[in-house]
């Protein structure tokens, strides 16, 4: 199926008509007309409800603190995956409880197609690369991440540190991959493995076969890679974003026992975009938050959380922040995700993961 056809299915006529109505000036909510008015209205709303933006992820904690200090915004986050965020926005409709969600690259187009997001181009819009944003402002990547390994070296015995996907699948390590088909991170992990093994967005078979073998041996965990699970040692290797791995290692009681690396035989770089709920209960606070995220201060906060800000070429990061990131040489075999192709294919991944991998899982001991 060609790209134009795929986009037409991601953005059905109802969503396109809604966008046309918006361009014609049809109001969809109580949004103030300019940034000064948006700021004043956000102060009156006083709250921001987010999804998938916990304190530990990409240093959101610092941005929430800044938004409270600067604008008086209180904040609450729901721990939802990208798919769950979209489903909740759609299910709640006009009774929406979420203002903003941080979702994987491919979910930006999905949300627009389902007619649940609201466009807004922040002040630094021109500095966001074209590949990383929707032309009408429905989504824009604030930062990127590359699939990495977070490895508990104390658990490896004499098997050695796996520095490639090939070594990971050969050495009998217990692997935590996350909620494939629901989490953008977990699904990107499958794509990264497929790329390293000769596959691509439309051919995940090489990765699914290898993960199925791990499942059959009882070596696969489909839990999310949380700080608590890493600390508890539920796996040898955690497949996660580079920025999340570095942040979690920093907070561990024994960080020297863990190594973070980009697999040498291939990985994938993707990113995350904020979605503003079409029916946000605090719409001006949501718009103001997106503005802040793309500001110099907001982008630097993300970098302090080890994420690569989308405006990094326009920023002057503190040397300590730049030096805390992984060696750029590790990213030689990482390539950018083909977002529109992946948006289409990722929708089918949950089914194939259940059929080809989870069905092979070893039965739990009695």
VENSULVEN-V435846 format. One record per residue. N is the residue number from 1. RES is the residue in one letter. PHI is phi in whole degrees, -180 to 180 (NA if undefined). PSI is psi in whole degrees, -180 to 180 (* if undefined). Layout:
# VENSULVEN-V435846
N;RES;PHI;PSI / N;RES;PHI;PSI
This chain:
# VENSULVEN-V435846
1;X;NA;132 / 2;X;-76;165 / 3;X;-63;-40 / 4;X;-62;-43 / 5;X;-64;-41 / 6;X;-63;-42 / 7;X;-65;-36 / 8;X;-66;-29 / 9;X;-81;-33 / 10;X;-70;-33 / 11;X;-118;83 / 12;X;-68;169 / 13;X;-55;-37 / 14;X;-62;-41 / 15;X;-69;-38 / 16;X;-67;-38 / 17;X;-66;-38 / 18;X;-63;-42 / 19;X;-64;-40 / 20;X;-64;-39 / 21;X;-64;-38 / 22;X;-64;-43 / 23;X;-63;-30 / 24;X;-80;-4 / 25;X;102;11 / 26;X;-73;123 / 27;X;-73;139 / 28;X;-118;1 / 29;X;179;176 / 30;X;-87;75 / 31;X;-100;130 / 32;X;-69;154 / 33;X;-75;-29 / 34;X;-139;171 / 35;X;-63;-38 / 36;X;-64;-41 / 37;X;-71;-37 / 38;X;-62;-43 / 39;X;-61;-45 / 40;X;-63;-42 / 41;X;-67;-37 / 42;X;-64;-39 / 43;X;-60;-38 / 44;X;-71;-36 / 45;X;-67;-39 / 46;X;71;-9 / 47;X;-133;155 / 48;X;-137;127 / 49;X;-109;118 / 50;X;-118;168 / 51;X;-134;138 / 52;X;68;28 / 53;X;-132;56 / 54;X;-69;163 / 55;X;-54;-41 / 56;X;-77;-17 / 57;X;-84;117 / 58;X;53;28 / 59;X;63;35 / 60;X;-59;-28 / 61;X;-52;-42 / 62;X;-67;-39 / 63;X;-69;-39 / 64;X;-63;-40 / 65;X;-64;-41 / 66;X;-65;-43 / 67;X;-65;-33 / 68;X;-72;-43 / 69;X;-67;-42 / 70;X;-84;-36 / 71;X;-128;0 / 72;X;75;21 / 73;X;-84;122 / 74;X;-80;155 / 75;X;-137;142 / 76;X;-138;137 / 77;X;-121;143 / 78;X;-106;134 / 79;X;-81;87 / 80;X;-123;148 / 81;X;-76;173 / 82;X;-60;-46 / 83;X;-64;-41 / 84;X;-64;-36 / 85;X;-63;-47 / 86;X;-63;-44 / 87;X;-61;-41 / 88;X;-67;-44 / 89;X;-58;-43 / 90;X;-69;-43 / 91;X;-66;-38 / 92;X;-78;-27 / 93;X;54;-130 / 94;X;-68;-11 / 95;X;-98;31 / 96;X;-56;139 / 97;X;-108;-14 / 98;X;-102;140 / 99;X;-96;-41 / 100;X;-147;143 / 101;X;-136;147 / 102;X;-106;112 / 103;X;-128;161 / 104;X;-64;156 / 105;X;-41;-54 / 106;X;-67;-21 / 107;X;-79;-15 / 108;X;-62;-47 / 109;X;-67;-38 / 110;X;-61;-43 / 111;X;-64;-43 / 112;X;-62;-42 / 113;X;-62;-32 / 114;X;-88;-1 / 115;X;68;34 / 116;X;-114;-2 / 117;X;-113;163 / 118;X;-120;136 / 119;X;-80;148 / 120;X;-163;124 / 121;X;-98;113 / 122;X;-67;169 / 123;X;-61;-28 / 124;X;-94;24 / 125;X;-54;-42 / 126;X;-64;-21 / 127;X;-90;-1 / 128;X;-90;125 / 129;X;-57;148 / 130;X;-59;-37 / 131;X;-67;-18 / 132;X;-104;16 / 133;X;-151;155 / 134;X;-81;138 / 135;X;-62;-24 / 136;X;-105;3 / 137;X;92;14 / 138;X;-72;-28 / 139;X;-154;157 / 140;X;-161;132 / 141;X;-66;131 / 142;X;-92;-25 / 143;X;-161;162 / 144;X;-118;162 / 145;X;-145;151 / 146;X;-120;137 / 147;X;-63;129 / 148;X;-135;171 / 149;X;-106;132 / 150;X;-108;115 / 151;X;-116;128 / 152;X;-86;96 / 153;X;-67;-23 / 154;X;-70;-19 / 155;X;-94;0 / 156;X;-90;-11 / 157;X;54;-128 / 158;X;-98;12 / 159;X;-79;-17 / 160;X;79;161 / 161;X;-77;124 / 162;X;-74;117 / 163;X;-105;7 / 164;X;-149;164 / 165;X;-63;-39 / 166;X;-58;-46 / 167;X;-67;-37 / 168;X;-59;-45 / 169;X;-78;-20 / 170;X;-88;-24 / 171;X;-98;1 / 172;X;76;29 / 173;X;-78;149 / 174;X;-81;125 / 175;X;-119;132 / 176;X;-105;123 / 177;X;-115;-20 / 178;X;96;-168 / 179;X;-92;83 / 180;X;-65;135 / 181;X;93;-16 / 182;X;-119;-43 / 183;X;-91;129 / 184;X;-60;-37 / 185;X;-63;-52 / 186;X;-62;-42 / 187;X;-65;-39 / 188;X;-64;-32 / 189;X;-62;-40 / 190;X;-66;-43 / 191;X;-62;-43 / 192;X;-60;-43 / 193;X;-64;-41 / 194;X;-62;-43 / 195;X;-60;-44 / 196;X;-64;-30 / 197;X;-97;12 / 198;X;100;3 / 199;X;-95;-163 / 200;X;-164;-172 / 201;X;-55;-34 / 202;X;-102;8 / 203;X;-141;89 / 204;X;-97;2 / 205;X;-55;-44 / 206;X;-58;-38 / 207;X;-75;-43 / 208;X;-60;-39 / 209;X;-64;-43 / 210;X;-70;-41 / 211;X;-68;-32 / 212;X;-63;-38 / 213;X;-65;-40 / 214;X;-62;-44 / 215;X;-62;-41 / 216;X;-64;-28 / 217;X;-93;2 / 218;X;73;26 / 219;X;-108;16 / 220;X;-122;128 / 221;X;-112;132 / 222;X;-107;23 / 223;X;-80;159 / 224;X;-74;150 / 225;X;-81;77 / 226;X;-88;162 / 227;X;-57;-44 / 228;X;-63;-39 / 229;X;-71;-36 / 230;X;-66;-45 / 231;X;-62;-37 / 232;X;-77;-13 / 233;X;73;44 / 234;X;-77;-11 / 235;X;-149;168 / 236;X;-87;-40 / 237;X;-131;131 / 238;X;-112;125 / 239;X;-90;118 / 240;X;-156;178 / 241;X;-73;152 / 242;X;-58;-45 / 243;X;-68;-36 / 244;X;-71;-39 / 245;X;-63;-45 / 246;X;-65;-41 / 247;X;-67;-41 / 248;X;-68;-42 / 249;X;-58;-41 / 250;X;-59;-33 / 251;X;-92;-6 / 252;X;-72;154 / 253;X;-69;-27 / 254;X;-130;69 / 255;X;-60;-27 / 256;X;-69;-14 / 257;X;-81;-2 / 258;X;-123;142 / 259;X;-122;142 / 260;X;-115;130 / 261;X;-151;156 / 262;X;-93;126 / 263;X;-57;135 / 264;X;-74;-18 / 265;X;-99;6 / 266;X;145;146 / 267;X;-158;-179 / 268;X;-134;141 / 269;X;-107;127 / 270;X;-131;-156 / 271;X;-168;-179 / 272;X;-128;142 / 273;X;-123;144 / 274;X;-77;143 / 275;X;-115;130 / 276;X;-97;120 / 277;X;-62;131 / 278;X;-55;-33 / 279;X;-116;44 / 280;X;-61;134 / 281;X;-70;-23 / 282;X;-130;70 / 283;X;-65;-36 / 284;X;-71;-36 / 285;X;-63;-36 / 286;X;-66;-45 / 287;X;-65;-41 / 288;X;-64;-38 / 289;X;-65;-43 / 290;X;-62;-41 / 291;X;-57;-47 / 292;X;-66;-40 / 293;X;-59;-35 / 294;X;-92;-2 / 295;X;-73;168 / 296;X;-57;-43 / 297;X;-66;-44 / 298;X;-65;-41 / 299;X;-66;-37 / 300;X;-68;-36 / 301;X;-58;-44 / 302;X;-62;-42 / 303;X;-64;-36 / 304;X;-66;-21 / 305;X;-94;17 / 306;X;73;4 / 307;X;-82;153 / 308;X;-93;110 / 309;X;-63;145 / 310;X;-67;-25 / 311;X;-99;28 / 312;X;-59;-31 / 313;X;-70;-18 / 314;X;-102;2 / 315;X;-105;153 / 316;X;-114;91 / 317;X;-76;146 / 318;X;-58;141 / 319;X;-53;-39 / 320;X;-63;-33 / 321;X;-70;-47 / 322;X;-62;-41 / 323;X;-72;-18 / 324;X;-80;-11 / 325;X;-81;165 / 326;X;-68;156 / 327;X;-59;126 / 328;X;-54;-25 / 329;X;-63;-25 / 330;X;-68;-17 / 331;X;-94;12 / 332;X;-58;-39 / 333;X;-98;8 / 334;X;-90;138 / 335;X;-129;158 / 336;X;-70;144 / 337;X;-68;143 / 338;X;-85;94 / 339;X;-59;-49 / 340;X;-71;-37 / 341;X;-64;-45 / 342;X;-68;-35 / 343;X;-58;-39 / 344;X;-72;-48 / 345;X;-71;-36 / 346;X;-62;-28 / 347;X;-64;-25 / 348;X;-96;-6 / 349;X;-68;-38 / 350;X;-57;-42 / 351;X;-67;-47 / 352;X;-69;-33 / 353;X;-64;-45 / 354;X;-64;-43 / 355;X;-72;-45 / 356;X;-93;-22 / 357;X;-117;-60 / 358;X;-62;-30 / 359;X;-66;-19 / 360;X;-93;-2 / 361;X;-61;139 / 362;X;-66;140 / 363;X;-63;144 / 364;X;-66;141 / 365;X;-64;143 / 366;X;-92;*
